[in-house]
Amino acid sequence: MKEQTKILHSIPVDELTGAISTPIYQTSTFVQEAPGVHRGYDYSRTNNPTRAALEKLIATLEGGSNGFAFASGLAAIDAVVKLLNAGDEILAVDDIYGGAFRLFTHIYQKFGIRVNYTDTTDTEQVAKAITPKTKLIWIETPTNPTLKISDIPAIATLAAARNILLCVDNTFASPAAQKPLELGADIVVHSATKYLAGHSDVIAGLVVTKTAELGHQVKFIQNASGAILGPFDSWLTIRGIETLSLRIIQHSKSAQAVAEFLKTQELVRNVYYPGLTTHHNYTVAKRQQKYFGGIVSFDLQVDEQEPATQLTKATQYFQLAESLGGVKSLICLPSEMTHKSIPAGIRRQAGVTDSLIRLSVGLEDPEDLIQDLKRALRIAAGKLVTRTW
Ligand SMILES: *Cc1c(COP(=O)(O)O)cnc(C)c1O
């Protein structure tokens, strides 16, 4: 069975009614025949049939043993960190999602979990940064917003040899483009808010474990801490996943066209997209990803916020908003929006310059999207007529 067939047919037909769309079991509790005698469901924090359908679906899609659905991507990340004990260390990608950085630093540090950051695009740096206390390696690939790529199989080999868990935040690629568990990772997390749900209408998070033993531990944490996804949001996420692979194919095609267009523009300095042969880790991306995804970032020759701000305000189809991965295109200025809380020095060092613009290329006709950017670039250039670069 091919992947898309498998996805659609791993969503069970409702046993009770034959409903082809998973019913939304909007209930907190389930009536029992006798104390402790029930049909597999007793209380919806512990287990809910709609959520269970989503959890089975994401486990199938990522090729893992168990899936778990949480109230947000951050709640999913939080559940994975709870696998650790005080005194343990996390080794994380230096270009990490800001919310994960905040969680690790401002919540878990005070409970005695230390986090070290390193450039995980360089596997040798990862090997050097491991300490005897490292229990979890945390990577994102591609990263946000500069699309850095880390070599999952190489890092997985390092981790396995030292009995360290490898967790990959697979939000940017999605399982339609990249399957970290098949590449050797132990755990995958998702902000399902982005490509999996795919329509900018839900906040959700997912965890998938490679082994049933890890799955057992995450199940315990999910029930004990309680940050579960509700039935309706589970249903929306299932509905999104049904078209994931089709969407990722088109997002990637359009993003490639947009990236190649931006490369030809005089006003543009750097274009970040893993599908460009000029990307610093193109060969690794090509090896581990089936598609290169829908996110493209670029900065301007004049590295100031003003012309970049004008550009983000001038686009019509790329709407100015945080988040990504939906059917409608979005544009954002990370230095003023998603990455504003990171000190300017550190931010610039990570490549998030003042003029860096991130695009989430949606499902509009790519020709319209390119025309939109062309017009906005002209407007931004107009602000620069007296300048030379
Ligand atoms: C958005 C995002 C998150 C956080 O997910 P929420 O659903 O917003 O809580 C985590 N990792 C990455 C890479 C993200 O883009």
The ligand as an ORCA input file, in Angstrom:
! r2SCAN-3c Opt
* xyz 0 1
  C       4.952     26.760     16.302
  C       6.080     25.850     16.674
  C       6.137     25.222     17.926
  C       5.105     25.489     19.013
  O       3.857     25.011     18.691
  P       2.473     25.633     19.242
  O       1.471     24.780     18.584
  O       2.460     27.075     18.824
  O       2.519     25.506     20.729
  C       7.178     24.347     18.178
  N       8.139     24.107     17.262
  C       8.130     24.725     16.056
  C       9.214     24.420     15.088
  C       7.110     25.601     15.719
  O       7.128     26.224     14.516
*
